[in-house]
Amino acid sequence: MNKVNVAIIGTGNIGTDLLFKVNRSSLLNCILFVGRSNNSTGIQLAQGMGVPVSTHSIDAIIQNPNCCEIVFDATSAKGHYHNAPILQKLGKYVIDLTPSRIGKMCVPAVNLVNLKEYRNVNMVTCGAQGTIPIIYGVKRVQDDIRYVEVVASIASKSAGMGTRNNIDEFTQTTKEAIIEIACVENAKAIITLNPAEPPKHMHNTVFMLIDNPDIKKIQASVAVMVKNVQQYVPGYNLILAPTLENGRVTMMVQVDGLGDFLPVYAGNLDIMTCAAIAVAEQYVLQKNP
């Protein structure tokens, strides 16, 4: 199967890590890596890898509209508000790694197979990618979930300007994704930046209020979902199996990065790029069955 050409907008941490993963893919080929700063570490690395680059951001794609079929947007929510209508007019299949909430929200382990008709797919947030699979795992065996609260704790060093500038979007978008994708009506999302040294790996804690929890069924269903996520995020691990205490079900996952461009502790960014690659590769496979 011939590789499908892709472009990446955004040369920061997420965009650069995504570049490494695209280059390792047997289905994808990065034909253009674009940002705004010529001094960007990502731009310099891409040049060293022989990948065409530009500092004209989306204008580089506008000027060369036939260069690619898939575009990854790794800018910001504000950036994607600008880029989305342009990419739609150009007929691109867009994978949005910002919390813009424009496209169809996707957590690959849960709703990847249902995305054929969408041309803009939103990868939501790292908190959503980390917690929704296990929330969904509980929901499919327990229909009486009254409330879900998720706390995503990430290393402060893994939170770049994009993450810090999108904190409000993170909490709201994660909450909306839990409601829409996991089908839980009452939810709340919290993010904490941990300044500890050495940096701590990403932890996601999920608290649930369930009327009549069957803890054995919950544990078995969640274990299956964890294995599903590990197919595209190898560093995704359940470190606290669903536990019932004082009427509350609690579980926790840790996400270790692959160490491509980002440090291993930056699982919050790695889970986003891994999920985005999973969507792109599935798009290629569906297009060429």
Secondary structure in CASP SS format (residue, H / E / C, confidence):
PFRMAT SS
TARGET T0000
AUTHOR 0000-0000-0000
METHOD secondary structure of the structure
MODEL  1
M C 1.00
N C 1.00
K C 1.00
V E 1.00
N E 1.00
V E 1.00
A E 1.00
I E 1.00
I E 1.00
G C 1.00
T C 1.00
G C 1.00
N H 1.00
I H 1.00
G H 1.00
T H 1.00
D H 1.00
L H 1.00
L H 1.00
F H 1.00
K H 1.00
V H 1.00
N H 1.00
R H 1.00
S C 1.00
S C 1.00
L C 1.00
L E 1.00
N E 1.00
C E 1.00
I E 1.00
L E 1.00
F E 1.00
V E 1.00
G C 1.00
R C 1.00
S C 1.00
N C 1.00
N C 1.00
S C 1.00
T H 1.00
G H 1.00
I H 1.00
Q H 1.00
L H 1.00
A H 1.00
Q H 1.00
G H 1.00
M C 1.00
G C 1.00
V C 1.00
P C 1.00
V E 1.00
S E 1.00
T C 1.00
H C 1.00
S C 1.00
I C 1.00
D H 1.00
A H 1.00
I H 1.00
I H 1.00
Q H 1.00
N C 1.00
P C 1.00
N C 1.00
C C 1.00
C C 1.00
E C 1.00
I E 1.00
V E 1.00
F E 1.00
D E 1.00
A C 1.00
T C 1.00
S C 1.00
A H 1.00
K H 1.00
G H 1.00
H H 1.00
Y H 1.00
H H 1.00
N H 1.00
A H 1.00
P H 1.00
I H 1.00
L H 1.00
Q H 1.00
K H 1.00
L C 1.00
G C 1.00
K C 1.00
Y E 1.00
V E 1.00
I E 1.00
D E 1.00
L C 1.00
T C 1.00
P C 1.00
S C 1.00
R C 1.00
I C 1.00
G C 1.00
K E 1.00
M E 1.00
C C 1.00
V C 1.00
P H 1.00
A H 1.00
V H 1.00
N H 1.00
L H 1.00
V H 1.00
N H 1.00
L C 1.00
K C 1.00
E C 1.00
Y C 1.00
R C 1.00
N E 1.00
V E 1.00
N E 1.00
M C 1.00
V C 1.00
T C 1.00
C H 1.00
G H 1.00
A H 1.00
Q H 1.00
G H 1.00
T H 1.00
I H 1.00
P H 1.00
I H 1.00
I H 1.00
Y H 1.00
G H 1.00
V H 1.00
K H 1.00
R C 1.00
V C 1.00
Q C 1.00
D C 1.00
D C 1.00
I E 1.00
R E 1.00
Y E 1.00
V E 1.00
E E 1.00
V E 1.00
V E 1.00
A E 1.00
S E 1.00
I E 1.00
A E 1.00
S H 1.00
K H 1.00
S H 1.00
A C 1.00
G C 1.00
M H 1.00
G H 1.00
T H 1.00
R H 1.00
N H 1.00
N C 1.00
I H 1.00
D H 1.00
E H 1.00
F H 1.00
T H 1.00
Q H 1.00
T H 1.00
T H 1.00
K H 1.00
E H 1.00
A H 1.00
I H 1.00
I H 1.00
E H 1.00
I H 1.00
A C 1.00
C C 1.00
V C 1.00
E C 1.00
N C 1.00
A E 1.00
K E 1.00
A E 1.00
I E 1.00
I E 1.00
T E 1.00
L E 1.00
N E 1.00
P C 1.00
A C 1.00
E C 1.00
P C 1.00
P C 1.00
K C 1.00
H C 1.00
M E 1.00
H E 1.00
N E 1.00
T E 1.00
V E 1.00
F E 1.00
M E 1.00
L E 1.00
I E 1.00
D C 1.00
N C 1.00
P C 1.00
D C 1.00
I H 1.00
K H 1.00
K H 1.00
I H 1.00
Q H 1.00
A H 1.00
S H 1.00
V H 1.00
A H 1.00
V H 1.00
M H 1.00
V H 1.00
K H 1.00
N H 1.00
V H 1.00
Q H 1.00
Q C 1.00
Y C 1.00
V C 1.00
P C 1.00
G C 1.00
Y E 1.00
N E 1.00
L E 1.00
I E 1.00
L E 1.00
A E 1.00
P E 1.00
T E 1.00
L E 1.00
E E 1.00
N C 1.00
G C 1.00
R E 1.00
V E 1.00
T E 1.00
M E 1.00
M E 1.00
V E 1.00
Q E 1.00
V E 1.00
D C 1.00
G C 1.00
L C 1.00
G C 1.00
D C 1.00
F C 1.00
L C 1.00
P C 1.00
V C 1.00
Y C 1.00
A C 1.00
G H 1.00
N H 1.00
L H 1.00
D H 1.00
I H 1.00
M H 1.00
T H 1.00
C H 1.00
A H 1.00
A H 1.00
I H 1.00
A H 1.00
V H 1.00
A H 1.00
E H 1.00
Q H 1.00
Y H 1.00
V H 1.00
L H 1.00
Q H 1.00
K H 1.00
N C 1.00
P C 1.00
END
